[in-house]
Amino acid sequence: MTDDKPLATWRAARSMGRVAVPGELQLTKTHVVFEPKSARTQGARFSVAFTFIAAVGTAPGTGKFFSGGKRDRLCVTLGDGSEWLFVIAELDDATRQIRDRLEAA
């Protein structure tokens, strides 16, 4: 966990295979953090420093109900090419704020 206080938060779900784990996506001065709602969702927590983020954009939905349906998702691409997907109602706002913060870092 980072010591940064969130600059913005969004209700979100992290796409993990065929399921979407509910939680909260946070934007801090130095990180993008996903905190799952339940401690039972081992491995669902996500935290990455801006220095490791290569791109932020959107990805089309899979159409599968438990992974967010047909809605576009936030896609955080890391320097190693891995993609982390999040279903967020305020997708445009989250994408814009994370990109702005990434450019300022």
C-alpha positions as a printed Julia matrix, in Angstrom:
105×3 Matrix{Float64}:
   0.0     0.0     0.0
   1.24    3.46   -0.76
   1.22    6.25    1.79
  -0.38    8.58   -0.75
  -3.9     9.74   -0.1
  -6.28    9.18   -3.01
  -6.71   12.16   -5.34
  -9.69   10.41   -6.96
 -11.65    7.22   -6.36
 -14.11    5.26   -8.46
 -16.3     2.25   -7.77
 -14.81   -0.39  -10.01
 -14.49   -4.08  -10.68
 -11.26   -5.75  -11.7
 -11.64   -8.17  -14.59
 -10.02  -11.46  -13.65
 -10.66  -14.11  -16.25
 -14.37  -14.9   -16.23
 -15.21  -12.8   -13.15
 -15.16   -9.16  -12.1
 -14.07   -8.54   -8.5
 -15.86   -5.48   -7.01
 -13.87   -2.81   -5.24
 -12.5     0.7    -5.53
  -9.95    2.11   -7.97
  -7.83    4.9    -6.5
  -5.57    7.46   -8.1
  -2.76    8.81   -5.9
   0.16   11.12   -6.64
   2.35    8.14   -7.55
   0.17    5.04   -8.02
  -2.97    3.48   -9.42
  -4.45    1.21   -6.74
  -7.36   -1.24   -6.78
  -8.69   -2.29   -3.38
 -11.16   -5.21   -3.48
 -14.27   -4.97   -1.29
 -13.72   -8.33    0.36
 -10.64   -9.88    1.97
 -11.84  -13.18    0.5
 -10.7   -12.06   -2.95
  -7.05  -13.01   -2.48
  -4.83  -11.78   -5.3
  -7.3    -9.18   -6.52
  -5.47   -6.19   -5.01
  -3.54   -4.15   -7.58
  -1.07   -1.34   -7.03
   1.35    0.02   -9.6
   3.61    3.08   -9.63
   3.34    5.43  -12.61
   6.95    4.64  -13.54
   5.82    1.13  -14.57
   2.75    2.22  -16.58
   3.3     2.35  -20.34
  -0.23    3.38  -21.4
  -3.77    4.02  -20.18
  -6.77    3.58  -22.43
  -9.91    1.56  -22.97
 -10.57   -2.0   -24.08
 -13.8    -3.37  -25.53
 -15.97   -5.57  -23.35
 -15.97   -9.33  -23.82
 -19.73   -9.67  -23.71
 -19.45  -12.13  -20.82
 -21.75  -11.14  -17.97
 -19.37  -11.83  -15.06
 -16.44   -9.94  -16.61
 -18.31   -6.68  -17.23
 -20.5    -7.53  -20.18
 -20.21   -5.44  -23.34
 -19.09   -2.28  -21.55
 -15.7    -0.85  -22.42
 -13.14   -1.2   -19.64
 -10.21    0.83  -18.39
  -6.99   -0.77  -19.59
  -3.74   -0.08  -17.75
  -0.8    -1.42  -19.78
   2.47   -1.96  -17.96
   5.99   -1.77  -19.37
   6.15   -5.58  -19.63
   3.12   -5.57  -21.94
   0.64   -6.96  -19.39
  -2.82   -5.42  -19.38
  -4.95   -4.85  -16.29
  -8.65   -4.29  -16.93
 -11.22   -2.51  -14.77
 -14.96   -1.99  -15.26
 -15.78    1.59  -14.22
 -19.02    3.52  -14.69
 -17.12    6.83  -15.01
 -14.72    5.42  -17.63
 -14.01    8.7   -19.47
 -13.33   10.59  -16.23
 -11.05    7.88  -14.85
  -9.12    7.53  -18.1
  -8.62   11.29  -18.38
  -7.53   11.78  -14.76
  -5.1     8.85  -14.8
  -3.58   10.0   -18.11
  -3.22   13.57  -16.81
  -1.54   12.33  -13.62
   0.7     9.99  -15.6
   1.87   12.84  -17.84
   2.58   15.02  -14.79
   4.65   12.3   -13.08
